[in-house]
Amino acid sequence: GVTYNATISACAQTWRWETVLELFKEFGARHLQPSLATHNAALFACSGSDLWVHMLELLSGMKAQGFRADAISYSALGGACEKAALLMWSRIAQTAMSDH
């Protein structure tokens, strides 16, 4: 599990969210338990993109595994939701501008 945790943390720092999510799937297949730090690294990796749905799934998985989200977890989610809201308003503005 230590190798997976370290790899996920390294991938999160370089925004390689696809690899992080794939490694998370392998945790379950190998009956390994990710740590809270691993969950937070995964949340961080997903926060750089429009992946808030994946982040909600990760938070749900944390709860199912008995972890409580901490300030780091919510900070990553908050940043992603903020980006998603900005993206939504950007799309609304583009649509409004294209109508004129």
N, C-alpha and C positions, 0 to 999 in steps of 0.2 A: 503494500500500500504506500510505503514511503516514496518509492520511485514514481508512482502515479501522482502523488501529491506534489512532488517537486516538478514534474513535467507539466502538470496543469498550471502551477504557479508561473513557470517560465513562459508558457504559451499565453497566459493571461497578460503578462507584461508586454507582449508583442501583439496583442489584439487578435490572436489566432483562435477565434471563438469556435470555428468548425472543429478544430482538433480538440479543444477543451470539451465540447459536448460529446464528441466521439469517445474520448477517454472516460467521461462520466458514465456512458453506457457500459463500458468495459468493467467499471467498478462493480456494477450489479451482476454482470455475467460471471465475474470471478469471486463473487461473494465477499467483496471488500467493502469497508466502511469509510467513506470520505470524511475528513474532519471538517469542522466549522471553517477553518482557514481555507480548505479546498473549495468548499461551497462559495465562500466569499471571493476567491480567485476566479471561479467560474462566473459569478455574477459580474465581477469587474470586466472580464473578457467580453461579456455580452453587452455591457453598458456602452461600449464605443460604437455600436451599430444599432439599427432599428430592431432590436431583439427583445423588447420588453415582455413579449409573450413567453419566450424561453426563460426569462428571468423569473416570471411568476411561477413557472413550472419548477424551477430550481428551488424557489422559496417553499413551494408546496412539498417538494421532496425533503427539504430540510426538516420541516415540521413532522412529516411522516417518520423520519429517522430519529426523532427526539431532540433535534437541535432547535434552539431559539435564535431567530435572526437578531443580530446585534446592530450597533450603529454603522458598522462598515457595510453590512448587508443592505440596510435601508438607504444609506448614502448612494450606493451603486444603483439601486432601484430608482431612487429619486432623480438621479442624473439622467438615467435612461428615459424615464417618463417625461422629464423636462424636454429632452431632445425630441421625443415622439410628439409632444404637444407643439413644439416649434415646427417640426416637419408638417404636422397637420395644418397649422396656420399658414405655412408657406404654400402648401398645396391649394388651400382655399384662396389665397391671394393670387396665385397663378391662374386658377380657374376664373376668378373675377376679372383679371386683367385680359384674359383671352376672350372674354365675352364682349369686350369693347373694341 
